Amino acid sequence: NVMIERITFSEDKRVGIGTFTPSDPKSQDIADLTGSIDFSTIGEFGSESDPRAYRFDGELNKANRGMMEFQEMLKLDEKFLWNLLSLTQEGNFKAGRFALISADELIVAHTNETEYRSFISNKKNEALHSRIIVMPIPYNLKVSQEELIYEKMIKESDMAHVHIAPHALKAAAIFSVLTRLEVPKKQGVDLIKKMRLYDGENVEGFNSVDLEELKKEFPNEGMNGIDPRYIINRISSAIIRKEIPSINALDVLRALKDGLDQHASISQEDREKYMNYIAVARREYDEIAKNEVQKAFVYSYEESAKTLMNNYLDNVEAFCNKNKILDPLTGEEMNPDEKLMRSIEEQIGISENAKKAFREEILIRISAYARKGKRFDYNSHERLREAIQKKLFADLKDIVKITTSSKMPDESQLKKINEVVARLVDEHGYNTTSANELLQYVGSLLNR
C-alpha cells in the first residue's frame, strides 16, 4: 500500500526532496526527521533555542515546499507519526526545543498490507486515519510484464553472468501470476484463460468486454500471492545447485516447488494450491518446449505455416462458394481438396458435422478483417493457428521423437541433432547446454 499525507503546495515553485528510511527500532532518532540542535554553536549563540544553533537538516526540512518519501512508515515508533499529524492538520511540525516550523510539503509513504491493517485497527490512530489517502498497489498480473521484472532484477544482481534458458523466467512468471489471480466466476473462463486474457492474448470466444468484467469481479485482486523476491531467491537457489552457470525452466520450477516447504508465511491450504499451480506452469512449459523443438526441426517454420494456411483458405473459399479451384501446376479446374481441409480441421477436433460451420466462420472472420482494412494472417484466428501448427508437426513428430530420444543416434540422426542445436542457439537464444537439455526433455515427453 502507498499512503499519502496531502498538504497543498504553495504558489512558490521551489521544490525540496527528502527521503526517510527507518533504521533499527532501537536506534531510531527523530532528529533524522525534524533536524537537531548543533551543540558546537551553543557557546557562540548562548541558547539552544536560538535558530542559529539549530541544524535544519531533517528530511521534513529538506522536503519543505516539495515532497518526501517515507519508507516503511509503520515500522517506526509512534512519536514519529505524531509529527505527521501536526503536519497534515496545522501545516507545521515541532523540532526539538525550537519553535514550530511551517511546512508545505507532500509525503508519500509506503508499507505492507499486514502492518497497515494493524495500524487502522488501532483506535489511537484515528486522527491520522482521516488524513491518509490509501492507494492499494497490487502485484503485477501480466505474465509478460512479470517476466520483465525478473529480467531487470537479475541484470542488477550478481547472477547476470548466468545463462538462463528461454522460457525459464516465463514458467516462473506463470506460477507467480497464478498465485495472485482469483478463480473467475464467469462461465467458460478458467484460471489459464483468465491469465492469458490479462496478458493481452487473444482467447477464442472472449473480447475486451469480457476482460473488463473479469477485472471488476475482484477489486482487491493481486493483493495476495507470491512476490518477485521469492522467485528471484529460488532462481538463485537453482543456480547454486547446478555445477554449470546455466539453468532452464525445469530447474526453476523444481526450486520453486522445494522452496514452498521453507516458506514460513504460507498456510497448508495455500501450499497445496501453489503446488498445483507449479504443475500447471509445468504443463504450459511442456507445450512451449515441444513447439520450440518442432519449430527448430522445421526449417523456415513461419513460411511453411503461411503456405499451408493460404492453401487451406483457398479450398475453404471454394467450398463455401461452391466453386472449383485451379491446380497450380496444370491449371486444371478441380474440386476443393476435402482431404487437405479435413486433415487440418481434425487436428482441433472439428467433426464432420461441424466442418461447414467452422469454414463459414473462417470466411466471416476474413470478411470482418477486410472491412476494417486489416489483413487476415496466421495469427488472426486462434483455433485455425492451432490446427495449422498441429498439422505441420503431425508428420514431424515421429522424426523428432526418434531423433531426440535415441541413446545411440546414427550418423544422420546426430547430424540432424547438431543442426537443431545450432538453430536453437543461433535463432532462439539457447546456449549449447540448454539446447541439449531441451532436446532430451522433449524426447522424454514424446515417449510418454
N, C-alpha and C positions, 0 to 999 in steps of 0.2 A: 504494500500500500504506500501511496505517497500522500503526505499530509501537508497542507499549505496554510500558513498563517498569513492572512492578507492585510496589508496596510496600503492605502492609496499612495501612489507616488506623487510627489510634488511636481511643479512645472519645471523645477531646476533639472537640467539634463545631465548633470554629473552623476555617474553611476559607480557605486562601490561593489566589490565582490568579496564574499567571505565563505570559508568552508570550515565547519566544526565537526571534528571526529572524536567521539568519546574514547577516552583512554581507559586503563584499568579502573574499575569502580573504586578501588581503594585509594587511587592517586588522582581522582578527578579534581580539577581545580577550576572554580567558577571564574577565576581571573582570565582563563583562556577564552572565556565567552564575553566578559564585560570589561577587561582591562584590569590594571593593578597599580598600586602605589609604587613609585620609584623611590625607594628608601635612600638612595645615594644623593638625592636632591633635597631631602628634608632639612638638612643642616643649612643649606643655602636659602631655602624659602621659608623655613621656620614652622611650617604646619603641613600635616598630612592632608588637610582639606584644601590646600592651595592647588588650583588647577594645574599649575606648572610642576607640581610634584606628582602628578598622575600620568601614567602611561596609557594612552588611548589606543592600545594595540589588540584589544579583544576582537573576536570575529564579528560581534554585533557592531563594534565601532567601524571596522573595515567595510562592513556591508551597508552602512548608513547611506541613504539615497540610492540604494541598489538592491542586491539580492544575496542571501546567504543560504548555502546548502547545509542542512543539519543532518548529518549521517547517523543512522541508528538512534533516533531521538529517544525512544523509550527505554534504552539501556542506561539512561542517565539517572542520577539521583533526582528526587522531586524538586529540590531547590533550584535546579536549572530551569525547570518548567515554569516556575513562578515568574521568572523574568519574561517568559513569553506571554504570560497572562497580562502583565503590565504593558508590555509592548503592543499587544493587539488591542487592548482596551483604551489605554491612555496615550499611546504613541511615544512612550519613553521607557527607560529601564534604569535600575539602580546600580551604580558602580561603586562598590566598597563604601568608603567614608565620603566619597564625593557626592555632589548633588545629582539629582535625576538628569539623565542625558536624553535629550529629544532624539527620536529615531524615526525615520521614514524609510521603511525597507520591506522587502518581501522575503519570507522564509519558506523554503521548500525543504520539507523533512521526509524521511522515509523510514519504514520499519517493516517487520514481517507481520503477517496476519495474526499469529498467535499472541504476540505482545500487544497488538492493537486491541484485540478482543478483551484481553485482561485489563487494558487501560480504560476502555469505555465502560466496563462493568463496575469500576470503582467510582462510587458516588462522589468521592472527594475531588474528582477531576471534572465535575460537571461544568464548572466555569470555563474551562478550556475547551470542552467538547463543542460548545456552540460557536466557538471561534475557529473551528477547523473545517476545512473543505476536504472531504475524503475522496481520493481518486484511486479506485482499485486498479492495480496493474496486473492482469493475469499472465500466466506463462504463454508463450507463443503456441499457436495451434496449427501452424502450417509446417508440414514436413520439410519442404524445400528451404524455408527460412531457418528452421531448426538446424538443418544440415550446415547452413552458412555460419550459424553461431558457433558450432563445433569447430569448423574450419578456422575461424578467427581466433578462438581460444587456443587451438593447437599451434597456430603460427606464432602466437605470442608466448608460448611456453617452451620448455626445453625438449619438447617432443617433435619439434619442427623437422628434425633430420630423419624421422621415421617414415618409411613408405607405408601409407595407409591405402589399401586396395580400393578401387572404385566400388561404390555402393556400401562400403562398410559403415560409413557415417550415416548413410540413408537408413540402413537397417536399425541403427541405434535411434535415429530420429523417429522412425515409425513407432518403435516401442515407447519412447518418452511421450510422444503426442497422444498415443492411445491411452496412456495412463491419465491424461488430463481431460479427455473427452467424456462427456456424459452420454450414456446409451440413449439414442434417439427414440422418441415415441412415434414418430411418423411412420406409417405403414410402408413397407418396402425398402426402408433405409436401415442398413446395419452399420456397425461402427466403421468398417472399412470404407464403405461408400461415403459415409459422412466425412471421414478423414480426407478422401480424395476430392470431394466437393469443396471442402475448406481450403484445399491446396490449389484450387483453380482448375482441376482436371474436369474433362467432360465425362459425365456419367450418364449413360443412356437412360432416358425417361425422366430426367430431372433438369431443372433450369434455375435461373437466378432467383426466381420467386421462392422455390423450394429451399434454396440456400439461406435466404433471409429468414424464412420460417424456422429453420434449424437453429440459426443463431439466436433467435428470440426465445426459443424453448427454455434455455437455461442461462439467465442473465449473469450468473456467477461462474460460468464455465471457464476452466483454466486456472482457477484459484487454488486447485489442488493437483497433486500428481508429482511425478519425478522431475527434479530440477536439472539444468545443464551441468552443474558442478558434479553431481553424482555420475553422470555419463562420462565426463572427462576423467574423473578419478578411476572409473572402471576401465576406460581405454588405456590409461596409464598402467593399470594393473596388468592388462593384456600384453602390453609392450614388455613389461618386466619379465613375464612368464616365458616369452619366446627368446631363443638364443640369437635370432637374427632380427635386425631392425625393420621388420615388415609384418604387418598384421592384416587380416582380412575380416570380412563380416562375421564369419563363424567364431573367430577369436573374440570379437567384440561382444557378440550375443552370449557366448559362454561366460565371459567376465561379468556381464550384466546379471546373468542368472545366479552365478556364485555370490555376487555381492548382495543379493536380496536378503540372504540369511544373516548378513552382518549389519543390515540397515536397522538401527535400533528404533526408529520412529515409525516403521511400517507395521501395521497390525497384521495378524494372521490372515484375516479376510482379504486385505489388500494384497498381501504377499501371494496368495493363491491366484488372485485376479491378475496380478502382474506377471506371474509365471505363464499364464495363458496368453498374455499379450506378447511375451517373448516368443512363444510358439507361433503366434500369428505373424510376427515380424520375420521369423524363420521361413514360414511358408511364402511370404511375399518375396523374400530374398531368393528362395528356390526358383521361383518363376523368372526373376530378373537374371539369375545366373544361367539358367538354361537358354534363355533368349540371347544372352550375351555370347555364349559359346556357339550357338547355332548361327548367329549373325556372322561370327568370325569365320565359320566354316563356309558360309555362302559369300563368295566374292561379289562385291557391289550389291549388297542386300537391298538398298533402297531402290535401285534401278529395277531389280528383279520384282520387287513388290509393286512398283508403279506399273510395270509392263503387264503383270498378271491382273492387276485391278482394272486397267483400261480394257483388257481383253474381256474380262467378266462384264464390265459395264456395257460394252458394245453388244454383247449377247443378250444382256438383260433388256436393253432398249429395244432390240429387235423382237424379243419375246413379248414384251408388253404391248408393242405397237403392231404385233403380228406381221412383221416384215422379215425379209431374208437379209443375210449379211454376205459380203463378198469375201471369198477366200483370198488372203493377202498374196498368195503365190500364184494361183491360177486365174484369179479374177472371176471365178465361177460363183454364182449365187448358191447359198447354202442355208439350210435351216439353222436356227440358233443352236449352239452346242450345249445340249442339255446335260451331257455327261460332265463337261467342264463346270457348268454352273452348280450342279448338284455336288460335285467333289469339293467345292468351296463352301457351299451352304451347310453341308453335313458336318463341317468342322465345328460349327457352333450350335448344332442340334436343330437346325431348321428342318421340319418334317416335310414330307411330300405334300401334305395338305396345306402347309403354311408357306410354301415356296412362293406362290403367286403374290400373296400379301407382302411378303418381305421384299420381293423385287419391285413391286409398285411403291413401297415405302422408300426404296433407294432412289427411284426416279423423282418422287416428290421432293426428297431432300436436295437432289441436284437442281431441280427447278427453283426451289427456295433460295439456294445459293446464287443462282444466276440472276434472279430478280434483285438481289442485294448487291450485285456486281462482284460477288466473291467467286473464287474458283474452288470447285469440289476436288479435294485431293485425298491422298492416302489416309490422312488423319481426320477427315471430316465426318466419318461415321464409325463410332467405336466398335460396333459388332462386326461391321464389314472389315475393318482393320484387323480385328482379332482373327476372323476367318481367313483372310489373306495370309496373315502371319503363320497360322497353324498349317495351312496348305503348303506354304513354302517349306516348312520344317518337317512335314509328314514324311516325305521321301528321304529327307536328310537324316532323320532320327536314327535309323539303323547304322548309318555310316558314323555318326557322332558316337553312338553307343559302343560300337565295336572299337573305334579308334581310341576313345578316351579311357575305356575300361580294360584294354588289353595289357596284361602284365609284361608280356614279351612281344612288343609290336614288331611287325616285319618292317622291311625297308620302306615300303610305300606308306605304311601307317606312320612310321617315325618321321618321314618327310612331311606328311600332312600335319602331324602334331607340331613340328617345328615351324611350319608356315602359319598355323593358327596362333601359336605363342607369339611369333613375330608380329602378327596383325593385332593381337591383344595389347602388346607393348607399344606398337607404333601408333595405333589408332584409338585405343580405348583407355589408355592411362595406367596400365598394369606394369609391373616390373617382371622379370623372368620368374622370380619365386612365386609371386601372387598369381601369375598367369598359369603356371603349372599346378598350383593348389586348386585353382578354379576348375581346370580340366579334370583333375582327379575327383573333385567333389561332384561335378556334373555327371561324370561317368558312373559314380555310385548311385546318384539319383535315377539315372536312366535304367539301371539294372534292378531297381526295386520292383 
